[in-house]
Amino acid sequence: MEKRHKHPPLLPEYWLYWTYLRPELLRQPLRSSEGHTLAIIEPGRRNEDNGPDFINAILEINGMRCRGDVEFHLTPREWFRHGHAQDERYRNVALHVLWDAPGGIPVALRGRFPHLLLRSHLNMPEEAWRAYMIELEGASDAGSPAFQDPGALSPARIADLAEQRFRRKIERLRSWFCQFSPEDLLYIALAEALGYSKNKFPFRQLMWECPPSRVYAAIPTLQRSPLSIWIYLALRGGLLPPAAVARKTLLPPSLAATVREIYEGFARQGFYPLLGLRDWNFSRLRPSNHPVLRLAALAQLLYRHQSPGLWEKLLAAAMQRLPLHATLPAWEDCFRCRPGEPLGAVLGYFLRRSHGSPHFRRLPGQMIGATRLKQFFVNGLLPLLITWAERSGNQGFRAYLEGLFEAFPSAEDPGVIRRQLQLISDPALARRIAQSAFYQQGMLELAASRAALQP
């Protein structure tokens, strides 16, 4: 058995194209992972537009000739991550070329088309193949047209990756529309953004089970406040165990009694924790990213935007179809929320005592930072608006929203941008990436596709 690297070096997807176009690099006869014999009669034409990577290829599968498209991925899961499963442009794919399939071929892809695993068909040691690919890279850098890189980091290539990432986000929200209202989906997407990488999944699960419609149903109108909504969410999220509201606290007696009364009222109604403390990640969190503080931001927004809801206000601002520099401030204004009392005092207590944040000094001026808010607009709000435009048949509005995405300013942390720029040698392209969320999304998609090779 071939000895493989525990942590194989990353490789770009276009190396698969180069190998596919050079039959001498592959051990013949080719066999699919399903056991079919394969022959590439004509490799097809490289597709420079959206859709499959090569189109109109002529293949021979088990002795039968067919014409179809060829799609390339590093691993099978990218077929779903890139949103191809429901994309009509991929209905004519006749061959799925992969680098490897460490977890096997997913059941949903078996029988749809053959899968060719290049790694197991190399006609040379893997290290020699990698060295040859690097040699081709050098020839491409030298300007040889024979080795023109179809996946180079050009503006067009990064833009294609950005659109690919954006389509996948739209596809995910489209599948959720049958279960939730736009208002509920908006808060689910916002909760994901507030959880970021460390607590994205528990936040999404909490809002999936407790979207605005259920929060408002659980708390009568006259009993709603930022504090009561926060206690409800913290209780359901497992962040407010009974010991945290015991009679002996450092809160002022009247405030402690209020917290206990609200908490016990929810308990009497049968509301119980859906998550536990073990579901949350508290390791090396900055106090401003602590879940109890992020829940406070959601609570304040839910209280502030009851009728009309937050979705209606954001949609109304977008429907004016103003330039981005006018639309963005209108959206940002909907999210301005400062921690008031008595919620602020309760948050300070829980951050200092109940959840081990000794470095906590004071609550932030704004509960949602500017960078995180822009990331939510790009990853949550714009895909949701486009999904709504599709369902309402408003193609002109969709085109306007796509224009906002392409024009969106930088939305990533400086450290992320610095890592992206390390891959870029063209100063003009580097400036685009530094200033544009659209190009930053393309670079994030590139990083995700390369990380797919990690075991």
Secondary structure, DSSP 8 states (H G I E B T S, - for coil): -----SS-----THHHHHHHT-GGGB-SSEE-TTS-EEEEEE--EE--SSS-SEEEEEEEETTEEEEEEEEEESSTTHHHHTT-TT-GGGTTEEEEEES--TT---GGGTTTS-EEESGGGBSS-HHHHHHHHHHHHHHHHTT-GGG--TT-S-HHHHHHHHHHHHHHHHHHHHHHTTTS-HHHHHHHHHHHHHHHHHHHHHHHHHHHHS-HHHHHHHS-GGG--HHHHHHHHHHHTT-S-GGGG-S--SS-HHHHHHHHHHHHHHHHTT---SS-GGGS--TT--GGG-HHHHHHHHHHHHHH-TTTTHHHHHHHHHHT---HHHHHHHHHHTT-----TTHHHHHHHIIIIIT--TT--S--SSSS-HHHHHHHIIIIIHHHHHHHHHHHT-HHHHHHHHHHHHH-B--S-HHHHHHHHTT---HHHHHHHHHBHHHHHHHHHHHHHHHTT--
